[in-house]
Amino acid sequence: MKVISFKNRTFLIVLIITGIAAGVLGFLMPWVASHNVGLGLVDPEPKLPPLEKNRFYHPKGFSIIAPDGWISSIKTIENESCDQVIIEPNVDARWSSRLVISLNDERTTLLDPNEYYPDKYLEYDAMIYEGILGNYYDWHAFFSYKNSQYSVLLMLPHGHGPPKYEKVPDYWWPFLESFRIDRK
């Protein structure tokens, strides 16, 4: 019988432990992914009703009230002729709630018009989409005002797990209804 040296024995023990850890991790990953454990799913419910002090204005004349403590930013997509206000929680997460308001040029069209239905959004005739899109439940209103096209998009995450939402939660409607066009 050959005797294994201390150095080789230590290496063998580390190799066995690493193999066991990799096996356990491989076994648990499908469960972890399906339950969003540690994957950064953030879906905070706004804690206060809309406060006018949190109204975020885009220089092109439209605005909306952000939930208290959330981050609002302006994004311009030059090659798509799209100006946006993006509102999201002040966290770093793989999936998080998001409210996106866009002013689009006349070239913008709906991705799949068959998935939208006509309805009113505030006083505007709009095309509305509600449903699961990827890892989010989306509510999207697309409408025109004075030769400009606007969209209001609410994205609520569910990650890899089963969908959490079948409709917009009641606490979001006051924020969605705070959209305003201020330009002449």
N, C-alpha and C positions, 0 to 999 in steps of 0.2 A: 504494500500500500504506500502510495506516494504522499508525502506531507506537503500541504499547501503553505507557502510562506505567509507571514503576517500581511505583507504588502498586497499579495494576490488575494488573500482572504477579504481584506477591506474592500478591494475593488469589486470582488464578487458580491459582497453584501450590498454595496451601493448599487450595483447593476440589478440585483433582485428587487430592492426597494423601489428603484426607478421603474422597473417593469410592472410591479404591482400598482404603483401610483398611476401609471399611464393606463393600465387596464381599468381601474376604478373610474378614472376621469372619462375614458371612452364609453364606459357603461352608463355613466350619469349624464353625459352631455345631451342626449335627446330629451331627457326629463327637464334639465335645466333650461334648455331652449324653449320647450313648450310652456314653461311656467314663468318665463321672463325673470328668472332669478339672476340677479347681478348683471343684467344686460342694459340697465339704464333706461327703463320705461318710466317716464314722468308724465303724469296726467293730473296736475293739481286743479282742484275746483277753485274758481275765483272766490276769495273770502268775503269780499264786499261787493255791493251792487256798483254799477258804473258810477264813477265820480267825474264830474266835468273837469276837474283839475288834471285828470289823466288822459284828456283828449289829445291825440297825436295828430298833427297836421302835416300833410304832404304839401310841398311848395306848389304843386299843380292844382291845389284847391279842393282836396277831399280830406276827410278826417274820420276818425273812429275813436272810441274810448277804449283804452287798454285796461285789463285787470290791474289792480293795485299791486305794485312790486314787479310787474312784468317788464321786459325790455322791448322797446319799439325801435325799429330802424328803417331807413329808407334804402331801397335797392332799385337801381335802374339797369335794365337789360337792353343795351344799345341795339344789338342786332335783331332783337325781337320787338323793339319799340314798346317797351313795357315799363311803367313806373309802379313801384310797389311800396306798401307799408307792411312790414312783417312784425308781428307781435308774438312773443314767446316767453315762457317762464325763464327766470333768471337762474338757470341751471344748465349744466353740461350733461346731456343725455343722448343716448342713441335714438330714442323715440320720445318726442314730447309734443304736447298740444301746441297748436300754432294757428294763428289767425292771419290771413294774407289778404290784403286789399290791393287790387290792381287797377290801373288805368291803362287800357290797351289801345293800340291803334286799330284802324278799320280792317286791317289784314287778319286780325285775330278771329279764330273760329273755335267752336266747341270741338273737343276731341272726338266725341261720338254723340252727335245730336239725338240719336235714338234713346240714349240713356237719360236725357233731360226731359222735364215736363214743364209746360207753361204754367206760371202762377204769378202772384204779386210778391215783390219784395219791397217793403215800405210802400211808396207810391208808384214804383216802377213796374212795368210789365217785364217779367224776367223769365229766364229758363233756369230751372232748378235741378240739381243733381243731389241725390242722397244715397249713400251706400258705401260699401267696403271697397277700398282701392289700396291694394298692397297691405301694408301694416297699419292702416288708418281707416277710421270711419270718416267720410268726407261729407260736408254739406256745402254746396257751391251754388251761388246765385250769379247769373251772368245777365247784364242788362245794359241798355243804351240810354244816354241822356245828352241832348244837344250835340249829336254827331260824335260822341265819345262812347267808348265801351268800357264798362266797369265790371269787376268781379269781386265778390266777397267769398272767401273760402275758409271754412273752419275745418281743421284736421285734428281728430281725436285718436290717439294711438291705442293699439292693442298688442303691438309687437307680434311675436310668433304665436301667441296664445289665441284662444277663441275670441271673436269680436265681443267687445264690452257694450257697444251701443247699437241700437236699431233706429234711433232718432236723436235729434239734438236734445241734450238735457235742458230742462227748463231754465237753469241758472245761466245758460249761455245766451238766451234770447235777448235780454236787455243790452248786452254788448253788441250783438248782431244788429239790433235795432238802433244803435247809436251812430251808425254810418251817416255821413252828411256830405253833400257836395256844396261847396261854398263859392265856386266860381260863377261868374256871370255868363 
